[in-house]
Amino acid sequence: MPAEGSDRKAPDSLDIRVVTPTHLPALVALYQHLNPGDASVSPEDAEAILERFAAYPGSVVLGGWHDGELVASCTLVVIPNLTRGGMPYALIENVVTAASRRKNGFGRALLERAVSIAWEQGSYKVMLLTSSTDPATLAFYRGAGFEQNKTGFQVRRLPVRP
């Protein structure tokens, strides 16, 4: 896959692993870089939600640690499917890198690992949505191997982020 951009360096020591309950406080803090000012989930609810991921084989919240700090994360959900010969499909959400750690290849590395897990689970496609129209954000996703070739629709309970 192509790099995020020629001026960006590859992650030299990103440790990618599955987020566990002990990582939840750092993850909740990291999510403020995704949705600044958004209401945070309680520690009890966060742990219960993380446990529910176990009901979907292959579904994980991935974290990327650099110098011992959680600097990036994304969520992968592998969804059972009755089409495509029963092959599941996958959805990536909540892609975030700490603002001060962006443009170091951390997000791309996490997306590559999430896609790899989806393939290992037999998924026939991996999808993600972004509300961003920022050309740099769209280039980031294209650079990570994603194509913008579908039309997305949604119904929301919460308003779109500004």
C-alpha positions in Angstrom: 0.0 0.0 0.0 1.2 3.5 -0.7 2.4 5.7 2.2 0.3 8.5 3.6 2.5 10.9 1.7 6.1 11.3 0.6 6.8 13.8 3.4 5.6 11.4 6.1 7.8 8.9 7.8 6.7 5.3 8.6 6.1 4.4 12.2 9.4 3.3 13.6 8.2 1.6 16.8 4.4 1.4 16.9 3.2 -1.5 19.0 -0.3 -2.5 17.8 -2.4 -4.7 20.0 -5.9 -5.3 21.2 -7.2 -2.8 23.7 -8.0 -4.4 27.1 -9.9 -3.1 30.1 -6.7 -1.7 31.6 -6.2 0.5 28.5 -9.7 2.0 28.6 -8.8 5.3 30.5 -6.2 6.1 27.9 -8.5 5.2 25.1 -11.3 7.4 26.4 -8.9 10.2 26.7 -7.6 9.6 23.1 -11.2 9.8 21.8 -11.2 13.5 22.7 -8.9 13.9 19.7 -11.7 12.4 17.6 -14.6 14.3 19.0 -13.4 17.2 21.2 -15.8 17.9 24.0 -17.8 14.8 23.4 -19.4 13.1 26.4 -17.1 10.3 27.7 -18.4 6.8 28.5 -18.2 5.8 32.1 -15.5 3.3 33.1 -18.1 0.6 33.9 -19.9 1.1 30.6 -16.7 1.1 28.7 -15.7 -2.2 30.1 -19.1 -3.7 29.4 -18.9 -2.5 25.8 -15.5 -3.9 25.3 -16.7 -7.3 26.5 -19.5 -7.2 23.9 -16.9 -7.1 21.1 -16.1 -10.7 22.0 -19.6 -11.7 20.7 -18.3 -10.9 17.2 -15.3 -13.1 16.2 -12.5 -11.0 14.9 -14.0 -7.7 16.1 -11.6 -5.7 18.1 -10.6 -2.2 19.3 -7.0 -1.9 18.2 -4.5 0.5 19.9 -1.2 1.7 18.7 1.4 2.5 21.4 4.5 4.6 20.8 7.1 5.1 23.5 4.6 3.6 26.0 1.8 6.0 25.1 -1.5 5.1 23.4 -1.3 7.4 20.3 -3.8 5.9 17.9 -6.8 3.6 17.7 -9.5 2.2 15.5 -12.4 -0.2 15.9 -13.0 -3.2 13.6 -16.3 -5.0 13.6 -16.6 -8.2 11.5 -20.3 -8.7 10.6 -21.8 -12.1 9.8 -23.4 -12.2 6.3 -25.9 -14.3 4.4 -24.7 -13.1 0.9 -21.4 -13.6 -0.9 -21.5 -17.3 0.0 -21.7 -16.5 3.7 -18.5 -14.4 3.8 -18.6 -11.7 6.4 -17.9 -8.1 5.8 -16.1 -5.6 8.1 -16.6 -2.1 9.2 -13.9 0.2 10.6 -14.9 3.1 12.9 -13.4 5.5 15.3 -10.1 6.0 13.5 -8.1 8.4 15.7 -4.5 9.5 16.2 -3.5 12.0 18.9 -3.2 15.4 17.3 0.4 15.8 18.2 1.3 12.4 16.7 -0.4 12.7 13.3 1.5 12.4 10.0 3.8 9.7 11.4 2.1 6.7 9.8 0.5 5.5 13.0 -3.1 5.7 11.6 -2.1 4.0 8.4 -0.4 1.2 10.3 -3.5 0.6 12.4 -5.7 0.5 9.4 -3.5 -2.0 7.6 -3.6 -4.2 10.7 -7.4 -3.9 10.9 -7.8 -4.9 7.3 -5.4 -7.8 7.8 -7.6 -9.1 10.7 -10.7 -8.7 8.5 -9.1 -10.8 5.8 -8.0 -13.4 8.4 -11.7 -13.6 9.4 -12.7 -14.3 5.8 -14.3 -10.9 5.1 -14.9 -10.1 1.5 -14.8 -6.3 2.0 -13.8 -3.7 4.6 -15.7 -0.4 4.7 -15.3 2.8 6.6 -17.1 6.1 6.5 -15.9 9.6 7.2 -17.8 12.8 7.6 -14.7 14.7 6.8 -14.4 16.6 3.5 -10.9 17.7 4.2 -8.7 16.7 1.2 -5.9 15.6 3.5 -8.2 13.2 5.4 -9.6 11.7 2.2 -6.0 11.3 0.8 -5.1 9.6 4.1 -7.8 6.9 3.5 -6.9 6.5 -0.1 -3.2 6.2 0.9 -4.2 3.4 3.2 -5.8 1.5 0.3 -9.4 2.5 0.6 -11.4 3.5 -2.5 -14.1 6.1 -2.5 -16.6 4.2 -4.7 -19.9 3.9 -2.9 -22.5 6.3 -1.7 -23.2 6.3 2.0 -26.4 7.1 3.8 -27.1 7.4 7.5 -29.8 8.2 10.0 -28.4 9.8 13.1 -29.5 10.3 16.7 -26.6 12.6 17.4 -25.7 15.5 15.1 -22.7 15.3 12.8 -19.5 16.8 14.2 -18.7 20.3 13.1 
